[in-house]
Amino acid sequence: MTNINELIEKVRQQKIILWVGAGFSLYAGAPSGNKLMKDIIKHSTGDEKTSLEECTQTLDSVAETFEQLYSRAKLLKVLEQETIIPYQNVMYHNMIRQIPQITNIVTTNYDTLFETVYQDDISVVYGNTLLPQSNNRKVKLYKIHGDFLDPQSIIITKHDYTNFFSPSRIWNPLWSTIVSLCAQHSILFIGYSLEDPNVVQLMDILKENLGNTQNINYFIGPQLPSHKQRSYEKNYKIKYIEATVEEIIPIIHKNIKRNLITDTLQKKIEYSSVSKIFQDNGIDPVFEMNQGNIYLRGIKKTTEKSLKGKIVFNTTSDDYFSDLLKGESFESFNISNSNVVELDINGINLPYSYEGSLVIQATPIKTYEGDLVFKNSELILNNVKCKIYISRSGKLKKLSIECKCLNLVYQNNIKEDSIKVSFTVPEDINFINTKMAFDFLYHWICEKNPWTFQSTDKTFSDDGEEGIGSHFSSETIEWITNAHQVYSALFAIQMHFHKCFRNPIQCLYKSDINKIHVLLSYIENKTDNITKLTARVDFMDNFKINLLYAPIPLNIDQQCNTIILFGEEFRINKTYTIYGDDVYAENLDEVIELYKQGQHNIPIVLKSKSNNLKGEWK
């Protein structure tokens, strides 16, 4: 189609006014001018019907004769009755609604098809009294032949058309507004015949008023002879596009829809004017402003329905990706953006940068939200999302359990008779959620405690089979056990001291374990069995000098005011007493040598020959 690309580009630049005639409403069941003329005649009888049939067979002539035979009120009643009907289809009008760059529509139609599809998003202007109401951000619909809400505004008879084209009428505020818009935009005429004398007269008026400021305009219609095409382009700056309404509107709509995000990023259109269109297509683009520029950060799905996408890319992983497309793999597939050729969702192109990658992954056939409850424990995980995947062949099943503190995956390969169980603990969660994760893993994997998922829609259970631990290595089970013990201890410490470990533990050193042990002993007032003790002893005390010669009973008080653990300070108000029988110095030779050198405060490693060395908070 000649001139179509040029027209689409002008639409994207918001430089088009839509000028709509009766031919655009025919598909919806609205009457043509010829049918409306016959419908008017049907509403007459006897001699009046004969008079109507004998008059010039044009709509304006028949309407004027009918008005003379009956009344203006009856004419308008017939006109409204035949025009305002239950419409069969509004598909192409709805496509116009989804072109946000079209913000001004001029029509000679009486129907309410545009009002039906735009609903509250359109301002209807059909007379000077309503002109001020058009000063808003809604689409403007200028009904220059009037509206039935104002019977005086209707243009239908020959007399009406004479007044319509009179100089005084042309320069009223409504026409002045339209002429001003036409001076700044190109006009797209659809639903008209260039053989209609009223259409030709209308173009003559626009040409006369616009003069040299008239822009290139476009006319859509089927089978216009080439000599007439040249004549209209020369006389009225009209470029002809040979097509029907049913052909051209989907083409324009498809191209505009495809570039909605691109045009938003390039600031050709405002997000507020396209947000509803995005919602209609089940997506919500996430835009971000940075130094005056707009960037696309992601796409959110806003519907439960499936979205159709198209991806054209280069890859060498044919077999792997083939399994994903066939529905026989649940693994994600990463495509470097440099290999992406084309990408769209529901016909909307998604611009992408050459940095990063595109991730393609399977979607679950069902998602439930509920809680995980243990059978033999009070532990409950709330706000759990359970996703169920089943391959097309039914031979591969996957259960994914996700919550704030833990992601758990069961994968059952019926074909290979194998089960894989895996879990991950997110790194960006707080201390409490990390503790809950390891509590869950410990109860489930180490103690084989079965759990039940409960929601309003679905309930199912893990059977707590004895072999669940076989899915994990002994190192993993030991790691879970140790982590559970550490987090349980830290939780007891923070509750006792009214402190808060804000972040999960990244590294755990031997000194940290000793501190945890000391704080737990302090909280629980328990006696510790000590294998050996390293302490500094002041050997100015003759009693302690005896340690150099023979095992003796021991009683040492260590004052500990503060312990710092993972950035938190814990104040101690007790004394730690170490005592035992048959205590001797393990590093005796080293201690004697330092004592002989005149040192008195000497580090000494103490042990008990009877293994009776203890520590206690007093």
Residue, then its C-alpha position, 0 to 999 in steps of 0.5 A: m500500500t503506497n503512503i501507508n508507512e508515511l501515514i503510520e509515522k505521522v500517527r506515531q508523531q501525533k500529527i494526525i486528526l481522524w476524520v470519520g464518515a458513515g462508511f467506517s460504521l457500516y461493519a458495526g451495523a450502523p446504516s449507510g446514507n442510502k439505507l438511512m434514506k430508505d429507512i426514513i421513507k419506510h416511516s411514511t405511508g400513503d401519498e406522503k410515501t409516494s412523494l418521498e419516493e418521487c423526490t430526488q433520491t439523496l438523503d438530505s432531499v428525502a429528509e427535508t421532504f419528510e420534515q415538510l410532510y410531518s415535522r422536525a421532531k418526527l424526522l429526528k425521532v426516526l433518525e435516532q431510532e435507525t441510528i442508535i441501535p445495538y451495534q453488532n461489532v465495535m472491533y475497529h473502533n476499539m482498535i482506534r481507541q488503542i491508538p493513543q496518538i489519535t487525540n482528535i476525531v472529527t465525524t459527520n456520523y450520528d452513531t455513538l460507536f466512539e462513545t461506546v468504546y471510549q466510555d469515560d475517556i472521551s469528550v463529545v463536542y457537538g455545539n458551541t455550548l459544549l466547546p469549553q468542556s473539551n479543554n481536558r486530557k480526554v480524546k476529543l470527538y467533534k460531531i460536526h453534524g450534531d448529536f441527538l442530545d441536542p436536537q438543534s445541532i443535527i445536520i440532515t436536511k438540504h436546508d441544514y447543509t446550506n446553513f452548515f456551509s454558510p460563512s457565519r457558520i464556518w467561523n463559529p467557535l467550533w469550526s475555528t477550533i477544527v480549522s486551527l487543529c487542521a493547520q497543525h495536523s494532517i487529516l486522515f479521511i476514512g469512511y467517505s466517498l470522494e464522489d459525495p458533493n458534501v465531502v468535496q465542499l467540505m474540502d474546499i472550505l478547508k482549503e480556502n481557510l488553511g491556504n498555504t498552511q494546509n498539510i499533506n492529508y490522507f484518504i482511505g478508500p477502495q478503487l479510486p481511478s488514478h486520474k482522480q488520485r492525481s487531481y485530489e493530491k494536486n488540488y487538496k494535498i490528499k494522498y490516496i491509500e487504496a484499502t478498505v477500513e477492515e484492511i487499513i485499521p488493523i495495519i495501523h493498529k498493529n504498527i502503533k501497538r508494536n511501538l508503544i514502549t519505544d514511543t514512550l521511551q522516546k517521549k513521543i507519547e506520555y505513559s498516562s495515555v498508554s497505561k490503560i492499553f498496556q493493562d488491556n494487553g496484560i502487561d505493566p511496563v516498569f519505567e525509570m527516570n534517570q537524568g531526564n531519560i526514561y528506561l525500561r526496567g522490566i515488565k509485570k504481568t497483570t492478567e491470569k491469562s497466558l501472554k503470547g510472545k515472540i523471540v527471534f535469537n541466535t543460539t547453539s543450544d538447540d537440544y536444550f532449548s528444544d526441550l524447554l519449548k516442547g514442555e519437557s524441561f523446567e530449567s531456565f534458559n539464558i540468552s545473551n542480549s547480543n544474540v536477541v534479534e527481536l522480542d515482543i509480548n502480545g504484539i508489543n515490541l520490548p526494546y532491550s540493551y546489549e548488556g545482560s541477558l534474557v531469561i526464559q523459564a517455564t510457567p507453572i500450571k497451577t499456583y497456590e498460596g498457603d502455609l506449611v505446618f509440621k506434624n510434630s512441631e509448632l513450626i509454621l511457615n506462613n505466606v508460602k507460594c506453591k507452584i506445580y509444573i507438569s511436562r506435556s508428556g506427564k513424565l516430568k513433575k516439579l513442585s516448587i515451594e517458595c516463601k520469604c526464607l526458603n525455596l524448596v524444589y521436588q522434581n520427579n522424573i518418572k521416565e528415569d525413576s528418579i527424584k531430586v530434592s533441592f533447596t536454597v536460602p536467599e542471601d538477602i533475608n534477615f536473621i529471623n527468616t534465616k533461622m526459620a529456614f534452618d529450623f524448617l530444614y532441620h525438622w524436615i531433613c534431619e529429624k524426618n518430620p513430615w509437613t503439610f501444605q494448607s491453603t483454601d484451594k489445596t492441601f497435600s503432605d510430605d510423607g516424611e519417608e525415612g529415605i528423605g535424607s538420602h537425597f542429601s549428602s552427609e556434609t549437607i546434613e551436618w551443615i544444616t544441623n550445625a546451622h540450626q544449632v548456631y541460629s537457635a543459640l543466637f536466638a536464645i542469646q538475643m532474646h535474653f539480652h534484648k538484642c537483635f542480630r540484624n543480618p544472617i551470619q556470613c562467616l563463623y570463626k572459632s572465637d565466635i563459637n567460644k563466645i556463643h558457648v560462654l554466653l549460653s553458659y551465662i544464660e543457662n547458669k550451667t557448669d562447663n566441663i573444661t578439657k584445658l584452659t589457657a590463662r594468664v597467672d600472676f606468679m607473685d602469688n606463692f600459692k600459684i608458684n606451687l603449680l610449677y612443682a605438683p598438681i594442686p586444687l585450683n580456684i580462679d575467678q575471671q571477671c568478664n564485663t563485655i563480650i562483642l559478638f557479630g557487632e552486638e555488645f553483651r554486658i556480663n554482670k557475673t564472675y566466671t569461676i574455674y576450679g578443679d582437682d589435680v590441676y597441672a601446667e601442660n606447658l611447664d617447661e615454658v612457664i619455668e623458663l619465663y619465671k626464671q627470666g623474671q616474668h610474673n604474668i605468664p600464660i599457662v595452659l592448665k589441665s586436670k589429671s583426673n579430668n575434673l576441670k570445670g567452669e561456672w558463672k557465680 
